[in-house]
């Protein structure tokens, strides 16, 4: 017996602690904890899917590995973490009428006409993505119910604006919702000729038939495929409903959960079913950890709450969605239950209100709770230092700057934009940056975001030299905000965000070295492979292009 035990011990000692995989011959890049760029030649992964270590070229000869994968010199970096996205909306929009990029009201109507003809059995026609700011000068207005009635008069039609803060409904949809000309707009909302802004959207949304579980599962599967195709391996899943949460759990239970989700529940209602943050589930792929609130709307629909009236609409300052007392009370309830707080704020008045609420919460809970401002788009320069002093996380989306530039100049004028989309100034306050895209408002593709952060220019190189170029970031700063910063914002920095010992081996293989790419080249970058927990979960088909993978 003693000999048997000794023999078994000898075998165990002779056997490596784990079988491992070497991802070899790569141009590995990541941002180190000191903010400097790190390079490596190979990545060693254990059989659980976690990183053993990165490896320099001169260390390769000493390795004894069971599995070696040659990546032929391609660039490898940590998987992107989108700090702010709407997962179910991404999948749902991809399965509904796509209005992204419509260049005129007529094009919107034509897409609606074609979709209605192709889906004669759809009881409700739903779509999203229109942006009237892209239309000709003589059409720079919101679409109306009459515009939709002219195409589809007999079925309800609901089309959401690209920012998600306004929708237009036809007369059939308003009848189904019981909305008439006498229906008052709720506080924090507006109704204008079939356009429903911010809180008024609920008047229509309550009548739309709820999707089935099968439809939600299909939408989530579609969303995951789009995200993985862009190298996104983790998401701060914003405004998550209980039905969304159940969809994520079903995917986890059946082994279909691929992207890591840091979930922020929509308001206080879901806390009746999820009263406290959950632990990480399904191999660190799902956790309910935060609650999302809204302080205002969006610039495009003039719902962002400003300190002074809009330059192009002097009769309005936007929509204040909560009084100071109400916002503090709701956020205090969530914070007392242990949740992290994330608050949407776009206008300078909304940002000031949220900063004040977080300063008040700091006085009660201390400075270690990582309160988040989602977007932090237009900030009064006088308020900017308060963000750093309160250790607030600025969860920002670089492509909003390039998409919004001309519209923002019209809405506010250049004088009020000095501290708008102010990434470098935000870092100088001591605040932490976490980057994302706010998909499906923008494409979840992170490379235009990196390009915008570094160049402050759109895909056409406009404006020359960059917009408020002093706010440009270095490559290292931008990549860190999309990896380490986004992980930190989700209390996940010990698990993801970098390829370091003990962290998950979530990484992407790219078609170029983005650390040496120009801004135009960054816009054209494509993902070749996406790996999660040391396993390849997505690979680009030879003929596929970035535009074919999603919106």
Protein Blocks (a to p, Z undefined) as FASTA:
>chain_A
ZZmmmmmmmmmmmpcfbdcdddehiacddddfkopacddfbdcddfkopafbdcdfklmm
mpccfbdcdeehpacddddddfbdcfklmmmmmmmccfehiabfklmmmmmmmmmmmmmm
lmbacdehiafklpcfklmccddfklmmmmmmmbccddddfkopaccddfklmmmnopaf
klccdehiaceehiaghjlmmmmmmmpccddfklmmmmmmmmmmmmmmnopabdcdehia
fklmmmmmmmmmnopafbdcddddehjklmmmmmbccddeehiiaccfbdcddfbdcfkl
opaccfbdcfklmkbgbjafbdfklmmmmmmmmmmnopacddddfbfmlmmmmmmmmmmm
mmmnojklopacehjlaccfklmmmmmmnopacdddfklmmmmmmmmmmmnopmlmmmgo
ilklmmmnopacdddehpakbacbfklmmmmmmnopafkopaehiaakllpccfklmmmm
mmmmmmmmnopmmmgopacehiacdddddfbdfklpcfklmmmpccfbdceehiafbdcd
fkbcfklnmZZ
